[in-house]
Amino acid sequence: MTGKHFVGCVDKEAFYGAFSKSPYKFKHFNINFIGVYVDGPPVPQNPLELDFSKDQYIRTYQTLFVGIDRIGQDRGILISRKEYKDSNIYYLDLTSHRIYVLQENI
C-alpha cells in the first residue's frame, strides 16, 4: 500500500449514494488521531494527532500542502484553515522513498 493517499470521511448515507447527501462533504467526526500501522509500529510517521475542539489540527492541514507539492511555495491550496476545520481531508505519504528515509533515521 505504498504511494500518496488522501483520506476523507463522509456520512454513511453519502457513502452509499443518497441523493440528499454529498459524497464530497468531508467531516472530521471528532477524530483524535489518524495513522497507518504495519506489524505494530507506525509507518512512515507517527500518527497525526488532532483536537478540533481546541483548534489543534494545523499539522494535518499542512500535510495537504505536502501532498500537492505546495509546501514552501507562495501559493495556497484554495482551502482556508476555517474551511479545513469544517470539512477536511487527510494526506498520508506512504511512498517507498519516505519509508526508506524514515527507516534509515531510526
Rosetta blueprint (number, residue, H / E / L):
1 M L
2 T L
3 G L
4 K E
5 H E
6 F E
7 V E
8 G E
9 C L
10 V L
11 D L
12 K H
13 E H
14 A H
15 F H
16 Y L
17 G L
18 A L
19 F L
20 S L
21 K L
22 S L
23 P L
24 Y L
25 K L
26 F L
27 K L
28 H L
29 F L
30 N L
31 I L
32 N L
33 F E
34 I E
35 G L
36 V L
37 Y E
38 V L
39 D L
40 G L
41 P L
42 P E
43 V L
44 P L
45 Q L
46 N L
47 P L
48 L E
49 E E
50 L L
51 D E
52 F H
53 S H
54 K H
55 D L
56 Q E
57 Y L
58 I H
59 R H
60 T H
61 Y H
62 Q H
63 T H
64 L H
65 F H
66 V H
67 G H
68 I L
69 D L
70 R L
71 I L
72 G L
73 Q L
74 D L
75 R L
76 G L
77 I L
78 L L
79 I L
80 S L
81 R H
82 K H
83 E H
84 Y H
85 K H
86 D H
87 S L
88 N L
89 I E
90 Y E
91 Y E
92 L E
93 D E
94 L L
95 T L
96 S H
97 H H
98 R H
99 I H
100 Y H
101 V H
102 L H
103 Q H
104 E H
105 N H
106 I L
